[in-house]
Amino acid sequence: MGVKDKLKGFEPEAIYEEPPKGALEKLTRLPYFAKAYEPDGTTKREFDRQGALVVTAAELAEAARGMVAFVAQRFEVPGKN
């Protein structure tokens, strides 16, 4: 059994639930989280430059490049350049 099998199913109403108090207290110690958690706390420009988002976007782009390279290799015709 993998981790995915242990996850609960999607709950559409979960957005209306209060987050666990301890978790929220820890997260609000992070300045970028505390600011973004407030309504209108982060501008679009600030959000686009937030560290975790930038790193995640770079990792996703790298993974996509790797996948494209892998697929391209499978379509190469042997002996043809």
C-alpha positions as CSV (number, residue, x, y, z in Angstrom):
1,M,0.0,0.0,0.0
2,G,1.5,3.3,-1.1
3,V,1.1,6.8,0.4
4,K,-1.6,7.7,-2.2
5,D,-3.8,4.8,-0.9
6,K,-3.7,6.3,2.6
7,L,-5.0,9.7,1.5
8,K,-8.6,10.7,2.1
9,G,-10.7,11.5,-0.9
10,F,-11.3,15.0,-2.2
11,E,-13.7,16.9,0.0
12,P,-15.2,19.9,-1.9
13,E,-16.5,21.5,1.3
14,A,-13.1,21.3,3.1
15,I,-12.3,24.9,2.1
16,Y,-14.9,26.0,4.7
17,E,-13.3,24.1,7.6
18,E,-11.0,25.8,10.0
19,P,-7.4,24.7,9.8
20,P,-5.9,22.9,12.7
21,K,-4.9,25.6,15.3
22,G,-1.3,24.3,15.8
23,A,-0.7,24.2,12.1
24,L,-1.9,27.7,11.5
25,E,0.1,29.1,14.3
26,K,3.3,27.5,12.9
27,L,2.5,28.7,9.4
28,T,1.8,32.3,10.4
29,R,5.4,32.5,11.8
30,L,6.5,32.5,8.2
31,P,6.4,36.1,7.0
32,Y,5.4,35.3,3.4
33,F,2.6,33.0,4.6
34,A,1.3,35.4,7.2
35,K,1.1,38.2,4.6
36,A,-0.5,36.0,2.0
37,Y,-3.0,34.5,4.4
38,E,-4.6,38.0,5.0
39,P,-7.2,39.1,2.4
40,D,-5.5,41.3,-0.1
41,G,-2.2,40.7,1.8
42,T,-0.1,39.8,-1.3
43,T,-0.2,41.5,-4.7
44,K,0.1,39.5,-7.9
45,R,3.6,40.7,-8.4
46,E,4.7,39.7,-4.9
47,F,3.0,36.3,-5.3
48,D,4.9,35.7,-8.5
49,R,8.2,36.3,-6.8
50,Q,7.5,34.3,-3.6
51,G,10.4,31.9,-3.0
52,A,8.5,28.6,-2.7
53,L,6.5,29.4,-5.9
54,V,9.6,30.3,-7.8
55,V,11.4,27.1,-6.8
56,T,8.4,24.9,-7.5
57,A,8.0,26.5,-10.9
58,A,11.6,25.9,-11.8
59,E,11.4,22.3,-10.7
60,L,8.3,21.7,-12.7
61,A,9.9,23.3,-15.8
62,E,12.9,21.1,-15.4
63,A,10.8,18.0,-15.0
64,A,8.8,19.0,-18.2
65,R,12.0,19.5,-20.1
66,G,13.2,16.0,-19.0
67,M,9.9,14.5,-20.1
68,V,10.0,16.2,-23.5
69,A,13.6,15.0,-24.0
70,F,12.6,11.4,-23.1
71,V,9.7,11.4,-25.5
72,A,11.7,13.0,-28.3
73,Q,14.3,10.2,-27.9
74,R,11.7,7.6,-28.3
75,F,10.6,9.1,-31.6
76,E,14.1,9.4,-33.1
77,V,14.8,7.3,-36.1
78,P,18.0,5.2,-35.7
79,G,20.7,6.4,-38.0
80,K,18.9,9.6,-39.0
81,N,20.1,13.1,-37.8
